[in-house]
Amino acid sequence: MKMMEESTYWEGKAPPSVVLGPFLSKIPSGVLGPASLVALIVVRFLNIRFAKKRRGEGESAQEIEVDA
């Protein structure tokens, strides 16, 4: 357990790039930020699309009855 504590502790504002793993630690931070934003947009778009399919394409939110 002692080794785990030492490897996850850092001083300063940001952790060292080693905490990102072998793949992400080699990618510049200028790429990680925009890539995260793109991933967020894609997931949000898919989430909205899935919600519309569950609800039905032609129905509005007011027409759906909720069983409570």
N, C-alpha and C positions, 0 to 999 in steps of 0.2 A: 504494500500500500504506500510505503514511503516513496518509491520510485514514481508512482502515479502522481503524487502531490507535487513532486519536483518538476515533472515534465509538463504540468499544466499551469504552472505559476510563472508570471512575468511581471516586470516592473515597467512603468511607462504607460502611455496612452493606448497603444495597440499591442496585441500579442505578436510574437515572431511568426514569420510565414510558415514555420514548420507545423503549426497547429492546423493548417489547412490540408495537410496530407501531401503525398508525393506528387499528385497531379496539379492541384490548384496552387501549390506553393511556387510553381514555375511560371505561372501566368501573372503578368503585370497587373497591379491594382487598377490601372486605368481601363483594363478590359473587364475585370470582375464587376465593377459597378454597373456599366451599361448592360452586361450580360444578365445581371440580376434583375435589372429593370425590364428587359425583354422577357425574361422568364415570368415575372410578375404579371405583365400584360397578357401573355399567352394563357396563363392559368386563370386569370380573371375572365378573359374572353370565353374560355371553355366552360367555366363555372356558370356564367350567364347563359350560354347556349344550352347547357344541360338543364338548367332551371326552366328555360322556355320550353324545352321538349317535354319535361315532366308535366308542366302546366298545360301543354297543348298549344300548338302554333296559333290558333285563331281565338283563343280565350284571353280575356284580360284578367287582371288580378282580382277585380271585383266580382267576376262571374264564378270564381272557384269557391266552393263551399268547403269549409274546414270542419272536420269531425273533431269535436272536443268533448 
